[in-house]
């Protein structure tokens, strides 16, 4: 299984553009006020949901998770609350990717950890 999520460091304007594009093709209604994926009300969560809905609908191809280089493929379920489950199609790994296209990112909603350095 695989999911498409927003890159944490993507510029806000680029994320908004990706959101608008993805929502033209996929159902983004769960991210609207009152929807099951509205809370937490953070743009990166809404964009990730929309990107993933688009990625799944279009066939889970690597190029369906590019969206102007604002997204990445995750092999970990990014669902961030029990009411908002991100859909994942198929089974087994996604198509192979170049190593530089693979990222490890925290799950949305994960608490920030602080480390002491000596």
KALINVEN-V928032 format. One line per field, one symbol per residue. ss: DSSP state (~ for helix, > for strand, _ for the rest). phi: phi as a letter, one per 20 degrees, with the letter a starting at -180 (. if undefined). burial: b if it has 9 or more other ideal C-beta (glycine too) atoms within 8 Angstrom, else e. A space follows every 10 residues. Layout:
ss: ???
phi: ???
burial: ???
This chain:
ss: __>>>>____ _~~~~~~~~~ ~~~_____~~ ~_________ __~~~~~~~~ ~~~~~~~___ _~~~~_~~~_ >>>>______ >__>______ ________~~ ~_________ ________
phi: .bcdcffgef fgfffffffg ffffdcfdgf eegnffdfef ecgfffffff gfgfgffeol egffddllmd cbededfegd bfeceffcem cnffggcfgf edcdcffgnf ffdddede
burial: ebbbbbbeeb eeebbbbbbe bbbeebebeb beeebebbee eebbbbbbbb bbbbbbebeb ebebbebeeb bbbbeebbeb eeebebebee eeeeeebeee bbeebebbee eeeeeeee
